[in-house]
Amino acid sequence: HAHDDLVQLLAEGGLPSGLLLLLVVIPTARRAVLGIGGAFGTVGIGIAAGAAAITLHALVDFVFHIPATAATAAVLAGALHGLPWNGRS
């Protein structure tokens, strides 16, 4: 076991699963960086910080194997993509 959800996914699914993961992670990471920078207001900062915290935890543990944590990450990512742009960057 890799003790890292992302590396474990690559080990089990290979390159195709890694590419599919990148299709989700890259736009979400971009929105999170903009959110932490304040582009979506204070709510965006909080949502982006929560998503970043779950992602950092996933680097050292199998955090997405817990359904509640996986659901929370999905809700945070969806909320992050649904935030309106207020023009600040």
Beta strands, then each sheet from edge to edge (+ up, - down):
end
